[in-house]
């Protein structure tokens, strides 16, 4: 291979690598959770009907306080409800929650989790 061809090949490889890095960065930014959208989704799914005002005052002791809970925990709990009890190692079995989350995308659940984490609650004291 002569020098002009090698230079062209090197430039092509560099351009491909740059495009791949840019695509990865764009994908990670696109998946950032949106707490504002999470609030809208929480209100439209009427989460407060069971989990109470600010998702911190459940209407019954059997419902958990959510406000301030870690987003990754909330997201995974929502995913488990969505998976249902078809897999007892992964799913959570609660008919009300299973019905609530069926229409949610994974992005929606991440948004709800980010919103819940942003709330002040009795569970977690932020430092």
C-alpha positions as CSV (number, residue, x, y, z in Angstrom):
1,X,0.0,0.0,0.0
2,X,1.4,3.4,-0.9
3,X,1.6,6.4,1.4
4,X,-1.4,8.3,0.1
5,X,-3.6,5.2,0.5
6,X,-2.3,4.6,4.1
7,X,-3.0,8.2,5.0
8,X,-6.5,7.9,3.6
9,X,-7.1,4.7,5.5
10,X,-5.8,6.2,8.7
11,X,-8.0,9.3,8.3
12,X,-11.0,7.0,7.6
13,X,-10.3,5.0,10.8
14,X,-10.0,8.1,12.8
15,X,-13.3,9.5,11.5
16,X,-15.1,6.2,12.3
17,X,-13.7,6.2,15.8
18,X,-14.8,9.8,16.3
19,X,-18.3,9.0,15.0
20,X,-18.5,6.0,17.4
21,X,-17.5,8.1,20.4
22,X,-19.9,10.8,19.5
23,X,-22.7,8.2,19.1
24,X,-22.0,6.8,22.5
25,X,-22.0,10.2,24.1
26,X,-25.2,11.2,22.4
27,X,-26.9,8.0,23.5
28,X,-25.9,8.5,27.2
29,X,-27.2,12.1,27.1
30,X,-30.4,11.0,25.5
31,X,-31.1,8.5,28.3
32,X,-30.6,11.0,31.2
33,X,-33.7,10.8,33.5
34,X,-36.1,13.8,33.4
35,X,-37.5,14.5,36.9
36,X,-40.0,17.0,35.4
37,X,-41.4,14.3,33.1
38,X,-41.4,12.0,36.1
39,X,-43.6,14.4,38.0
40,X,-46.1,14.6,35.2
41,X,-46.2,10.8,34.9
42,X,-46.5,10.4,38.7
43,X,-49.5,12.7,38.6
44,X,-51.1,11.1,35.6
45,X,-50.8,7.7,37.2
46,X,-52.2,9.1,40.4
47,X,-49.3,7.7,42.6
48,X,-50.5,9.9,45.5
49,X,-53.7,8.0,45.7
50,X,-51.9,5.3,47.6
51,X,-48.5,6.8,48.5
52,X,-50.0,10.0,49.8
53,X,-49.1,13.7,49.6
54,X,-45.6,14.3,48.1
55,X,-45.4,10.4,48.0
56,X,-44.4,10.6,51.7
57,X,-47.7,10.0,53.5
58,X,-49.2,6.7,52.5
59,X,-52.9,6.3,52.9
60,X,-52.3,2.9,54.5
61,X,-49.4,1.5,56.5
62,X,-49.0,-1.3,53.9
63,X,-48.0,1.2,51.2
64,X,-44.4,2.5,51.3
65,X,-43.2,6.0,51.6
66,X,-41.4,6.8,48.4
67,X,-40.1,10.4,48.7
68,X,-36.3,10.6,48.8
69,X,-35.8,6.9,47.9
70,X,-32.8,6.2,45.7
71,X,-33.7,6.4,42.0
72,X,-32.0,3.1,41.1
73,X,-34.0,1.3,43.7
74,X,-37.3,2.8,42.5
75,X,-36.5,2.1,38.9
76,X,-35.7,-1.6,39.6
77,X,-38.8,-2.0,41.8
78,X,-41.0,-0.6,39.0
79,X,-39.3,-2.9,36.5
80,X,-40.0,-5.9,38.8
81,X,-43.7,-5.0,39.0
82,X,-43.7,-4.7,35.2
83,X,-42.2,-8.1,34.8
84,X,-44.8,-9.5,37.2
85,X,-44.6,-12.8,38.9
86,X,-43.8,-14.9,35.8
87,X,-40.3,-15.1,37.1
88,X,-40.3,-15.4,40.9
89,X,-36.6,-14.4,41.1
90,X,-37.2,-11.1,39.4
91,X,-40.9,-10.1,39.5
92,X,-42.9,-8.5,42.3
93,X,-46.4,-9.7,42.9
94,X,-48.8,-6.8,43.5
95,X,-51.8,-6.5,41.2
96,X,-52.3,-2.7,41.7
97,X,-48.7,-1.9,40.9
98,X,-48.5,-4.3,38.1
99,X,-51.4,-2.6,36.4
100,X,-50.0,0.8,37.0
101,X,-46.6,0.2,35.3
102,X,-47.7,-1.9,32.3
103,X,-47.9,1.1,30.0
104,X,-44.6,2.7,31.1
105,X,-41.5,2.5,29.0
106,X,-38.1,2.0,30.8
107,X,-37.4,5.7,30.1
108,X,-40.7,6.6,31.8
109,X,-39.7,4.6,34.9
110,X,-36.3,6.2,35.0
111,X,-38.0,9.6,34.9
112,X,-40.4,8.7,37.7
113,X,-37.5,7.3,39.8
114,X,-35.6,10.6,39.3
115,X,-38.6,12.6,40.4
116,X,-39.2,10.4,43.5
117,X,-35.5,10.7,44.4
118,X,-35.7,14.5,44.2
119,X,-38.5,14.7,46.8
120,X,-37.8,15.4,50.4
121,X,-38.9,12.5,52.5
122,X,-38.6,10.8,55.8
123,X,-36.5,8.0,54.5
124,X,-33.3,9.6,53.5
125,X,-31.4,12.6,54.8
126,X,-29.4,14.2,52.0
127,X,-26.0,15.4,53.0
